[in-house]
Amino acid sequence: MTNKQKGSFIVLDGGDGCGKSTQCRMLSEWLGERGKTVKTFRDPGTTFIGEKIREILLDPEHHAMDVRTELLLYMAARAQLWQEEIRPAIEKGLWVVMDRWVSSTCAYQGSAGEFGTAKVIDVANHCLERTWPDITIILDVDLATAATRMDRALDRVEQKGSEYHEKVRQGFLELPGSADNIAIVDATQDIETVHKEIKEAVMSRFSELK
């Protein structure tokens, strides 16, 4: 699923501890070196409203939150980010690099939460004007490796346990079967190797970068 737009829309996604934030920064710098004007955003968050929703979503006190509530809160933050930041950037011809997007909701709420990936996509279509990334790159990492990378207090979602997060991982790994613009990168490798493979995936989608 792709969008008819002026700019370009790239998403890096994956389970907790996969290194998305670091790789988003490295990819943005690399694109900038090639003369691209880049905007990087995190989901949920970035906007004032989105950050407030993020606080609700990740607060460990909200352990009783239903999967439908999660889904709608994530999508609300995303819709605000789309309207306030992403769509204007794309319309100006900029390159947008996202730290998470709808693919996360497909894996977390759709797969692990058993809401259903198809239903997540249907909700997203209505909230996001049926506009989808040019490419989504999933950074895959096993749970043991991911755990060694998270040296801080865990948020509400991260506290859900290994069984839940293994379902999340499998949900991410199943996504390439739903579209031809989703790639998987082994994120257990060193940072530079992961960056190299991300660049290769991006160049395969945008020949102008080769």
C-alpha positions in Angstrom: 0.0 0.0 0.0 1.5 3.3 -1.1 0.4 6.9 -1.2 0.0 9.5 -4.0 2.1 12.3 -2.7 5.0 14.7 -3.3 7.3 13.7 -0.5 8.5 10.3 0.8 7.4 8.4 3.8 9.6 5.8 5.5 8.8 3.9 8.7 11.2 2.0 11.0 9.4 -0.3 13.3 9.8 -3.4 15.5 9.6 -4.6 19.1 10.9 -2.9 22.2 14.7 -2.9 22.3 15.2 -3.3 18.6 17.1 0.0 18.1 14.6 2.0 16.1 15.4 5.3 17.6 19.1 5.0 16.9 18.5 3.8 13.4 16.0 6.5 12.7 18.6 9.1 13.6 21.3 7.4 11.4 18.9 7.1 8.4 17.9 10.7 8.7 21.5 11.8 8.8 22.3 9.7 5.7 19.3 11.1 3.8 20.4 14.6 4.7 23.9 13.9 3.3 22.2 13.1 0.0 20.5 16.5 -0.1 17.1 15.4 1.3 15.2 17.6 3.8 14.1 15.2 6.5 11.6 15.3 9.3 11.7 12.6 11.9 8.8 11.9 14.3 8.0 9.3 17.0 4.7 7.6 17.3 2.9 8.0 19.6 3.9 11.5 20.5 5.7 14.5 18.8 2.6 16.7 19.0 1.3 18.2 22.2 -1.8 16.1 22.1 0.1 13.0 21.1 2.5 13.4 24.0 -0.4 13.6 26.4 -1.9 10.4 24.9 1.5 8.7 25.1 1.7 9.4 28.8 -1.7 7.7 29.3 -0.7 4.7 27.1 2.6 4.0 28.8 1.8 4.7 32.5 2.2 1.4 34.4 -0.8 2.4 36.6 -3.1 1.9 33.6 -2.5 -1.9 33.6 -6.3 -2.6 33.2 -6.4 -0.9 29.8 -8.5 -2.9 27.2 -7.0 -3.6 23.8 -9.7 -1.6 22.1 -8.8 1.4 24.3 -5.2 1.0 23.4 -5.9 0.8 19.7 -8.1 3.9 19.7 -5.7 5.9 21.8 -2.7 5.0 19.5 -4.8 5.9 16.5 -5.9 9.2 18.0 -2.3 10.2 18.6 -1.4 9.1 15.1 -4.3 11.0 13.5 -3.1 14.2 15.2 0.5 13.6 14.1 -0.7 13.0 10.6 -2.7 16.1 10.4 -0.4 18.4 12.3 3.1 17.3 11.0 3.3 14.4 8.5 0.8 15.4 5.8 2.1 19.0 5.7 5.7 17.7 5.4 4.8 15.3 2.6 2.9 18.0 0.7 6.0 20.2 0.9 8.0 17.4 -0.7 10.0 16.5 2.4 11.2 13.1 3.5 9.5 11.8 6.6 11.2 9.1 8.8 8.9 7.6 11.4 9.9 5.8 14.7 6.8 3.4 14.7 3.6 3.7 12.8 0.5 1.6 12.0 2.7 -1.5 11.7 3.1 -1.4 15.5 -0.6 -1.4 16.1 -0.9 -4.4 13.7 1.6 -6.3 15.8 0.8 -5.2 19.3 -3.0 -4.8 19.3 -3.9 -6.6 16.1 -1.8 -9.7 16.6 -0.7 -10.0 20.3 -3.9 -8.3 21.5 -6.0 -10.4 19.1 -8.0 -7.5 17.8 -7.2 -8.5 14.3 -4.7 -7.0 11.8 -7.4 -6.5 9.1 -9.5 -4.5 11.6 -6.5 -2.4 12.6 -5.9 -1.5 8.9 -9.6 -0.7 8.4 -9.5 1.8 11.4 -6.2 3.3 10.1 -7.6 3.8 6.6 -10.4 5.9 8.1 -8.1 7.9 10.4 -5.2 8.5 8.0 -6.8 9.2 4.7 -5.8 5.9 3.2 -2.2 7.1 3.0 0.5 4.5 3.7 4.3 4.6 3.9 6.4 4.1 0.8 8.4 1.5 2.8 8.2 0.0 6.3 11.3 -1.6 7.6 10.9 -4.0 10.5 13.9 -4.4 12.8 13.7 -7.9 14.2 15.3 -8.9 17.4 14.8 -11.9 19.8 13.5 -11.2 23.2 16.8 -12.1 25.0 18.8 -9.6 23.0 16.1 -6.9 23.3 16.1 -7.3 27.1 19.9 -6.6 27.3 19.3 -3.3 25.6 16.6 -1.9 27.9 18.5 -0.6 31.0 15.7 1.6 32.3 12.4 1.3 34.1 9.9 -0.5 31.9 6.7 1.2 30.8 3.2 -0.4 30.8 3.5 -2.1 27.5 7.1 -3.3 28.1 5.9 -4.9 31.4 3.4 -7.3 29.6 5.8 -10.3 29.7 7.7 -12.5 27.3 4.7 -14.5 26.0 3.0 -11.3 24.9 6.1 -9.8 23.3 6.8 -13.1 21.4 3.4 -12.7 19.9 4.3 -9.1 19.0 7.4 -10.3 17.3 5.6 -12.9 15.3 3.0 -10.3 14.4 5.7 -8.1 12.9 7.3 -11.0 11.1 4.0 -11.8 9.4 3.5 -8.3 8.0 5.6 -8.7 4.8 2.9 -11.2 3.6 0.4 -8.4 3.6 2.3 -5.9 1.3 5.3 -5.7 -1.0 6.7 -2.6 0.6 7.6 -4.1 4.0 11.1 -5.4 4.7 12.7 -7.3 7.6 16.2 -6.5 8.9 18.0 -8.6 11.5 18.5 -6.1 14.3 20.7 -8.5 16.4 23.6 -7.4 14.2 25.9 -4.5 15.1 24.6 -1.0 14.6 26.6 -0.3 11.4 25.5 -3.5 9.8 21.9 -2.8 10.6 22.2 0.7 9.2 23.8 -0.7 6.0 20.9 -3.1 5.5 18.3 -0.4 6.1 20.0 1.8 3.5 19.9 -1.0 1.0 16.2 -1.5 1.7 15.5 2.2 1.2 17.6 2.4 -2.0 15.7 -0.6 -3.4 12.6 1.5 -3.1 14.1 4.9 -4.1 16.4 4.5 -7.1 17.4 8.2 -6.9 19.4 7.4 -3.7 21.7 4.8 -5.3 
